[in-house]
Amino acid sequence: MSTPYEEINNQKSPRVDNSKDNQQNNEQLTQIVKNISIFSKLNTNSINHIINHSKLLKYKIGQPLSKAKIIPNNILIILEGQVRLLNKTDNQYSTFTKLGKGSIIGLASLLSNNGCEEVTSASEVTALSIE
């Protein structure tokens, strides 16, 4: 019998939001990136570089966004929804805190070169993935 946490980790990957054509998608990404406070003062070339390495991902409730033992190859910026930052104590997972719009997932793991973030979606989530 599997635990709820194992069931969550066995769910499929997030869905890439390809609901629009490429030009419309780039325009949408441009507006999204410009509206993120950490990118608001970047020049056009920098914005375009981010857009060329970005995609929108959608997560269902319970899907993992980041696993503690894996260093991600991207960072995620939460655009809609909430995620749970999990803490493991005595082989039990509990919610350390909930994070929402504007939160950055994966950056701590990349900067420390150590997978250290266990994050799952607490609601349907839309995130900007930057590789």
N, C-alpha and C positions, 0 to 999 in steps of 0.2 A: 504494500500500500504506500502511495507516495504522499508526501506532505504538501500542504497548499503552496509552499515556496517552490518545491520541485515542479509542481504543475505549472506555476507561473513561468518558470525558466524554460519549460518545454514548449511554450507558445511560439507561434510563427513570428518572423521578423516584422518590423513595422512596415506599413504600406507607404510607398513613395507616392506623393500627391502629383499625379500627371494629368490632372483634370483639365488643363488648359494647354493650348499650343505653345510652342517654344518661346515665341516672341512675347506672348501674353504672360507666360510663366516668368520670363526675365524681367518684365515690367513689374510684376507682382513682387518678385524677389528684391528688386531695386527699392521699391517702397518699403518693404519690410526691413531691409538692412538699414536704410536711412533713418528709420524710426526707432532703431535700437540705440539707446543712449551712448553706449561705448563706441559706436561707429558714426555718430552724428556729425563729427567734425572732420571725417576723412574726405580726401579729395576723390574725384571721379574715378581715377585710375585704381585707387585702393578699393573703392566700392565695387568696381567691375571685377577686380581680382577675387574678392570675397564671393561675389555672385557666381563666378565661373567655377568655384569650388564648393558650391552650396546646393542643397536640395531640401524640399519640405518633406518631413516625415510625419505620419499619423500613427499613433499608438492607441490600442484598445486598453481598457481597464485591466491592470495586472501585468501588462507586458513590461519586460525589463528594458530600461534605457541604458543602464550601465551595470557592470558586474565587478565586484570588488577585486577579483584576482586577475582581471584583464585590463591591460592598458589599451584604451580605445585609439582608433586612428582618426577620430573626429571629435569635435565638441558639439554639444547640442545647446541651443538657446530656446527655452520654453516660450512659445508664443501664445498658446491657449491651453488651459487645463491645469491640473495639479499633479505633482509627483511626490512620492514618499522617499526620503533618504532613510535607508534602513541601517540598523545597528544589530550586530550579532553578538549575543551573550549566551553562553552555555548551549550552543547549537540552536538557539531560538532567535528568530528575527522579530524586531519590533520597530515601530516608526520612531526615528529620532526627531524628525521634523518634516513638515510638508513644505514644498517649494512650488512657486507658481510663475506667472509671466515674468520674463526677464532673467530668470535663474539660468545659470550656466552649468551644464553637466559635462563632466569629462576633463575639464581644464586642470583640476587638482591632480588627477591621475597622470596627465601628460606632463605637467610641470615637475612632478615628483618622480617621474619615470617608475611609477608603482601604482598598479591598479588598486584604488582605495575607495571607490564610490560604488555603493550598492543602491541602485535607484530603480523603482518601478512606478508605473503610472497609477495614480489614484483615481483618475477620471480619464475620459478621452483626451488625448494630448496631441497638439500640433507643435512640432519643433523644427527649428532651422538647424540643419546638420551642415557643419563646415569642415571639410577635409583638408 
